[in-house]
Amino acid sequence: MRTRLLAFSVLGVAVALGGCHHATRPDGTRVDKKGVTDMGGFEAFVATHPTQEQFKAMYPGVQLMLPGTISTMEIRYDNTRFFPQLDSTGHIIGGDFH
């Protein structure tokens, strides 16, 4: 009985620690899942008119609020929810945080 409990405890710790890795972007830089902190770099990235998939790969910690997406009325000050402006092909050409 104690051996089984010990095995499940070790397994639980291993699973918990498995999620503690640091993610990286396609360009190799580390991802801060708390939101955008480098606004200059973010604005330069948006100026390249990325696709929605490129945006999600580069900023996985930012929720991309596309037209028609339902959201709450909460105010966020941590730059984790971006409301993009899209061109006719679906590329992001601007937007703002709410």
N, C-alpha and C positions, 0 to 999 in steps of 0.2 A: 504494500500500500504506500509506504513512504517513498519507495523507488519511483512509483508511478507519479506521485505528487512532485517529486524532484524533477522528473523528466518533463512534466507539463510546465513547471516553473521555468526551467531552462528554455524550453521552446517559446514560452510567452515573452521572455526577455529578448530572445533572438529575433522574434518577429517585431517587437517594439523598436529595437535598435536598427533593424533593417530599413525602417523608414526615415532614419536620421541622416541620410546622405545629402550632400549639397548638389543641387542640379546645376547644369551648365547650359548655356545657349549654344546655338549652332556655331557661333564664332568663338566659343571657348570661354567666354566670360561667365562669372558666377551669377546665378539668378537670385535676386532678393524677392522672396515670395510675400513680402510685406507691402509691396506696391512700388511705384516709381519714385526714386529719390534723386536721380540724375536727370533733371528736366531738359538740360541741353542735349544730352545724348538721346533722350526720348524724342524730342522735337526733330532732331536730325534724322532719326529712324523714320518717323512719320513723313518727313519730307521726301523720302524715297518712294512714297506711295505703295506701301506693302499690301499684300493680300491679307485676308483674314487669317489664313493658316500661318503665314509668316509672322504676323503679329502675335498669335498665340504661342508660336515656338519661341519667339524672342522675349515675350513678357507673359509667362504662364501664371504669374501671380496677379495679373490684372484681368478683371472681368470685362470682356468686350460686349458692350450693350448695343446690339444691332437694332435697327428699326423693327418694331413689333415685339421686341423682347420685353417681358413684364418684369418690373423691378419694384422694390419697395421705395418709400419716400424718405428713407433715412439719409442723413447727410454724412458723407465720409470725408475726412480730412487727410486720409493716408494714400490717396491716389491709387486706389485699387479697383475703381470702376470707371471705365473710359467709354464715352459716348462718341463714336466716330461719325465723321461726315464721309459719305461714300460717293465715288463717281459712278458713271453709268455701267462700268465693268465690275463694280464691287470692290475696287481698291480704296484703301483709306487715304483720304486727302487732307484730313484735319480732324478736329473734334475737341472735346474738353472733358475734364473730370468733374463729376458731381458728388 
